[in-house]
Amino acid sequence: DGGITQSPKYLFRKEGQNVTLSCEQNLNHDAMYWYRQDPGQGLRLIYYSQIVNDFQKGDIAEGYSVSREKKESFPLTVTSAQKNPTAFYLCASSPSTDTQYFGPGTRLTVL
Amino acid sequence: GESVGLHLPTLSVQEGDNSIINCAYSNSASDYFIWYKQESGKGPQFIIDIRSNMDKRQGQRVTVLLNKTVKHLSLQIAATQPGDSAVYFCADGAGSYQLTFGKGTKLSVIP
C-alpha cells in the first residue's frame, strides 16, 4: 500500500517547546516538501528537498528546520522561534518537478 | 479563485448539475497545471493535470480547460454528487520544484 504518511494527526505544543512532525513516503519519490495551510489561504512552502542530504528554504522557513537523511523521510521541526505555529501542516512528495502528492496532514495547536 | 481574509469563494450547486470552478494564474512561464480536491481536515487529493501544449483534458466526470491567452484555468465536474463537496484549488508550475497554489473555491452540493 503505497503513499505518504504523516504523524501525529494532532499535536499540541506548549510555549517554548520544539516539536517534530513526521513524514514518510514509500513512493520512491526523490523530492519532498513541507507546507503550512492557514484558513482561507493558499499553501505556503516551508522547506523542500530535491534529493537526500539536500534541502532548500521555501517562502516561510523562519522558525522551522528539516533534515533529509533518508529518501523516505523528511521530518519537520517547529522551533520555539516560530511565533505563530498553530496551523495545518502538509507534507508532499513528487518524482520530479510535476505533480506533488500530499499526506493526510498534521494539525498543530499551541496551548 | 482569490479569497478575502478567511472567506473562500463558494459555489453551491444542485446535485446532478454540472459545476464549473475557475482559477487565474499569473506566471506566463507556467507550463503545468494541476487541480486538487481537499475535504475538511484532510490532505489535498490530485484530480487532474494539464500541460500548456493542451487546451482541454478529460478525466472521469472531470474536464480541465486551459486558456493561456488570459491565464485562466477551469475545472468542470459533470453530474455533481454530494461526495464532490470540498475545497478545490489549482496549482501551476514552471519547470521547477516549486508550485504556486491558489487559495481555493469551496463547492457545496445541495441534495
HADDOCK unambig.tbl for C-alpha pairs under 7 A between the chains (distance, minus, plus):
assign (segid A and resid 39 and name CA) (segid B and resid 6 and name CA) 5.68 0.50 0.50
assign (segid A and resid 40 and name CA) (segid B and resid 3 and name CA) 6.64 0.50 0.50
assign (segid A and resid 40 and name CA) (segid B and resid 5 and name CA) 6.41 0.50 0.50
assign (segid A and resid 40 and name CA) (segid B and resid 6 and name CA) 4.30 0.50 0.50
assign (segid A and resid 40 and name CA) (segid B and resid 7 and name CA) 5.56 0.50 0.50
assign (segid A and resid 40 and name CA) (segid B and resid 8 and name CA) 5.61 0.50 0.50
assign (segid A and resid 40 and name CA) (segid B and resid 103 and name CA) 6.52 0.50 0.50
assign (segid A and resid 41 and name CA) (segid B and resid 103 and name CA) 5.05 0.50 0.50
assign (segid A and resid 42 and name CA) (segid B and resid 101 and name CA) 5.72 0.50 0.50
assign (segid A and resid 42 and name CA) (segid B and resid 102 and name CA) 5.44 0.50 0.50
assign (segid A and resid 42 and name CA) (segid B and resid 103 and name CA) 4.00 0.50 0.50
assign (segid A and resid 43 and name CA) (segid B and resid 101 and name CA) 6.05 0.50 0.50
assign (segid A and resid 90 and name CA) (segid B and resid 43 and name CA) 6.79 0.50 0.50
assign (segid A and resid 97 and name CA) (segid B and resid 95 and name CA) 5.96 0.50 0.50
assign (segid A and resid 97 and name CA) (segid B and resid 96 and name CA) 5.54 0.50 0.50
assign (segid A and resid 97 and name CA) (segid B and resid 97 and name CA) 4.71 0.50 0.50
assign (segid A and resid 101 and name CA) (segid B and resid 46 and name CA) 6.85 0.50 0.50
assign (segid A and resid 102 and name CA) (segid B and resid 43 and name CA) 5.88 0.50 0.50
assign (segid A and resid 102 and name CA) (segid B and resid 44 and name CA) 5.97 0.50 0.50
assign (segid A and resid 102 and name CA) (segid B and resid 45 and name CA) 6.86 0.50 0.50
assign (segid A and resid 103 and name CA) (segid B and resid 43 and name CA) 5.62 0.50 0.50
assign (segid A and resid 104 and name CA) (segid B and resid 42 and name CA) 5.23 0.50 0.50
assign (segid A and resid 104 and name CA) (segid B and resid 43 and name CA) 4.29 0.50 0.50
assign (segid A and resid 105 and name CA) (segid B and resid 42 and name CA) 6.42 0.50 0.50
assign (segid A and resid 105 and name CA) (segid B and resid 43 and name CA) 5.56 0.50 0.50
